[in-house]
Amino acid sequence: MKLDANFNYLQDMYNDSYYPTFLVDKVKEQILEVVRFLESGSHSNEAIQDELDKMTIAINDLQEEFDEHDSEIETVARDSIGTTVEAILHAFKVDIDIETAIRERDW
């Protein structure tokens, strides 16, 4: 299965100039890693969660760069990331709760 080519990633972050586009692109790239993994075939929830944990930790690592550009991963960003990931899990019929999916976040 492939995700719809018109899928909207991080819409609220892209629509808000508070978030530098190149940094939102970096967050999107981490999410795309999970999408590519999901598109590559059938995986156990445990394997999917491992990929989600890697994605979340990589997004955590971007926080300093957001700070350096007078931005931060805060409420709007957290909701945007959560909504995007939740929609992807739903599209792939993955039964992992969003709070579990992004459990490694420190934002």
ChimeraX attribute file (.defattr): number of C-alpha atoms within 10 A of each C-alpha:
attribute: neighborCount
match mode: 1-to-1
recipient: residues
	/A:1	10
	/A:2	12
	/A:3	13
	/A:4	9
	/A:5	6
	/A:6	6
	/A:7	11
	/A:8	11
	/A:9	22
	/A:10	23
	/A:11	15
	/A:12	17
	/A:13	22
	/A:14	19
	/A:15	10
	/A:16	12
	/A:17	10
	/A:18	13
	/A:19	20
	/A:20	16
	/A:21	14
	/A:22	10
	/A:23	19
	/A:24	20
	/A:25	15
	/A:26	14
	/A:27	20
	/A:28	17
	/A:29	16
	/A:30	18
	/A:31	25
	/A:32	16
	/A:33	15
	/A:34	22
	/A:35	19
	/A:36	12
	/A:37	15
	/A:38	21
	/A:39	14
	/A:40	11
	/A:41	9
	/A:42	12
	/A:43	13
	/A:44	9
	/A:45	12
	/A:46	10
	/A:47	13
	/A:48	19
	/A:49	18
	/A:50	14
	/A:51	20
	/A:52	23
	/A:53	19
	/A:54	18
	/A:55	24
	/A:56	23
	/A:57	17
	/A:58	18
	/A:59	24
	/A:60	16
	/A:61	13
	/A:62	17
	/A:63	17
	/A:64	13
	/A:65	12
	/A:66	17
	/A:67	11
	/A:68	9
	/A:69	12
	/A:70	11
	/A:71	16
	/A:72	20
	/A:73	21
	/A:74	11
	/A:75	10
	/A:76	15
	/A:77	20
	/A:78	17
	/A:79	15
	/A:80	19
	/A:81	25
	/A:82	17
	/A:83	17
	/A:84	20
	/A:85	22
	/A:86	19
	/A:87	16
	/A:88	21
	/A:89	20
	/A:90	13
	/A:91	13
	/A:92	15
	/A:93	9
	/A:94	15
	/A:95	11
	/A:96	16
	/A:97	12
	/A:98	14
	/A:99	11
	/A:100	11
	/A:101	22
	/A:102	22
	/A:103	14
	/A:104	17
	/A:105	16
	/A:106	12
	/A:107	13
